[in-house]
C-alpha cells in the first residue's frame, strides 16, 4: 500500500531518506490512515480506497481490504500518520540502507 515506485524515484535520495526516517512528516492525502470503529466494537484501519453511499472500503498491508457498511460505523477518523511504520530501518545495516536507497532511486 503506497505510491508507485516510479514516482518515488523522481524524489531523489535525500527526500527518500527523509520520508523513510520520518514517514509521517508529510502524508499524501491519498495514503492517509483512517480508523473506523463499528457499532459492534470492531476496529478497522487502512487507507480509503473507495466510498459509496452505503459503504467505505479500507486497504491494509498485503493488499487486503475491508468493506464496512456505513450504517455499521460508529466513528471514523484520520490518524494523521503514515501506514509506513516508524523505526523499521533500525534493523538494517548501513549497507542494507544504502542498497535500499539505490534500489528505490534506480531500480537496480
One Martini backbone bead per residue (centre of mass of N, CA, C, O) as a GRO file, in nm:
protein
  108
    1UNK     BB    1   0.088   0.042   0.030
    2UNK     BB    2   0.148   0.285  -0.220
    3UNK     BB    3   0.348   0.427  -0.417
    4UNK     BB    4   0.488   0.445  -0.703
    5UNK     BB    5   0.822   0.391  -0.767
    6UNK     BB    6   0.857   0.594  -0.997
    7UNK     BB    7   0.785   0.848  -0.824
    8UNK     BB    8   1.007   0.804  -0.610
    9UNK     BB    9   1.262   0.836  -0.788
   10UNK     BB   10   1.218   1.152  -0.836
   11UNK     BB   11   1.297   1.256  -0.541
   12UNK     BB   12   1.543   1.133  -0.420
   13UNK     BB   13   1.754   1.052  -0.166
   14UNK     BB   14   1.696   1.274   0.047
   15UNK     BB   15   1.386   1.251   0.047
   16UNK     BB   16   1.371   0.952   0.108
   17UNK     BB   17   1.514   0.959   0.376
   18UNK     BB   18   1.306   1.136   0.517
   19UNK     BB   19   1.058   0.940   0.473
   20UNK     BB   20   1.181   0.696   0.621
   21UNK     BB   21   1.250   0.839   0.903
   22UNK     BB   22   0.965   1.034   0.851
   23UNK     BB   23   0.664   0.925   0.742
   24UNK     BB   24   0.468   1.166   0.888
   25UNK     BB   25   0.552   1.447   0.784
   26UNK     BB   26   0.435   1.367   0.483
   27UNK     BB   27   0.100   1.321   0.359
   28UNK     BB   28  -0.073   1.182   0.134
   29UNK     BB   29  -0.410   1.173   0.127
   30UNK     BB   30  -0.420   0.891  -0.023
   31UNK     BB   31  -0.233   0.772   0.250
   32UNK     BB   32  -0.421   0.796   0.475
   33UNK     BB   33  -0.503   0.699   0.789
   34UNK     BB   34  -0.780   0.502   0.905
   35UNK     BB   35  -1.039   0.483   1.157
   36UNK     BB   36  -1.283   0.225   1.220
   37UNK     BB   37  -1.574   0.212   1.416
   38UNK     BB   38  -1.802  -0.010   1.528
   39UNK     BB   39  -2.096  -0.107   1.688
   40UNK     BB   40  -1.931  -0.397   1.756
   41UNK     BB   41  -1.619  -0.300   1.837
   42UNK     BB   42  -1.470  -0.274   1.579
   43UNK     BB   43  -1.143  -0.233   1.421
   44UNK     BB   44  -1.034  -0.034   1.144
   45UNK     BB   45  -0.749  -0.008   0.912
   46UNK     BB   46  -0.657   0.240   0.656
   47UNK     BB   47  -0.708   0.311   0.333
   48UNK     BB   48  -0.905   0.485   0.121
   49UNK     BB   49  -1.044   0.337  -0.189
   50UNK     BB   50  -1.364   0.354  -0.122
   51UNK     BB   51  -1.688   0.518  -0.186
   52UNK     BB   52  -2.022   0.512  -0.082
   53UNK     BB   53  -2.339   0.547   0.032
   54UNK     BB   54  -2.295   0.246   0.201
   55UNK     BB   55  -1.963   0.249   0.186
   56UNK     BB   56  -1.629   0.149   0.305
   57UNK     BB   57  -1.292   0.105   0.177
   58UNK     BB   58  -1.014  -0.064   0.309
   59UNK     BB   59  -0.656  -0.067   0.297
   60UNK     BB   60  -0.405  -0.296   0.359
   61UNK     BB   61  -0.178  -0.488   0.403
   62UNK     BB   62  -0.130  -0.696   0.128
   63UNK     BB   63  -0.412  -0.586  -0.010
   64UNK     BB   64  -0.615  -0.582   0.201
   65UNK     BB   65  -0.973  -0.570   0.266
   66UNK     BB   66  -1.239  -0.348   0.395
   67UNK     BB   67  -1.594  -0.353   0.417
   68UNK     BB   68  -1.806  -0.091   0.539
   69UNK     BB   69  -2.097  -0.018   0.659
   70UNK     BB   70  -2.236   0.276   0.740
   71UNK     BB   71  -2.450   0.167   0.956
   72UNK     BB   72  -2.191   0.040   1.133
   73UNK     BB   73  -2.077   0.318   1.200
   74UNK     BB   74  -1.948   0.504   1.469
   75UNK     BB   75  -1.644   0.581   1.361
   76UNK     BB   76  -1.424   0.832   1.197
   77UNK     BB   77  -1.058   0.861   1.152
   78UNK     BB   78  -0.767   1.032   1.138
   79UNK     BB   79  -0.421   0.984   1.230
   80UNK     BB   80  -0.185   1.138   1.079
   81UNK     BB   81  -0.054   0.871   0.963
   82UNK     BB   82   0.148   0.652   0.842
   83UNK     BB   83   0.173   0.321   0.736
   84UNK     BB   84   0.458   0.361   0.780
   85UNK     BB   85   0.675   0.259   0.992
   86UNK     BB   86   0.854   0.348   1.257
   87UNK     BB   87   1.194   0.221   1.280
   88UNK     BB   88   1.256  -0.014   1.068
   89UNK     BB   89   1.561   0.072   0.994
   90UNK     BB   90   1.710  -0.045   1.251
   91UNK     BB   91   1.752  -0.343   1.103
   92UNK     BB   92   1.966  -0.200   0.930
   93UNK     BB   93   2.230  -0.165   0.764
   94UNK     BB   94   2.413   0.053   0.595
   95UNK     BB   95   2.414  -0.119   0.337
   96UNK     BB   96   2.115  -0.178   0.321
   97UNK     BB   97   2.031   0.119   0.300
   98UNK     BB   98   2.192   0.186   0.045
   99UNK     BB   99   2.053  -0.029  -0.130
  100UNK     BB  100   1.769   0.081  -0.104
  101UNK     BB  101   1.821   0.361  -0.228
  102UNK     BB  102   1.919   0.254  -0.497
  103UNK     BB  103   1.664   0.102  -0.576
  104UNK     BB  104   1.460   0.345  -0.553
  105UNK     BB  105   1.631   0.533  -0.770
  106UNK     BB  106   1.700   0.286  -1.007
  107UNK     BB  107   1.617  -0.041  -0.980
  108UNK     BB  108   1.901  -0.206  -0.889
   0.00000   0.00000   0.00000
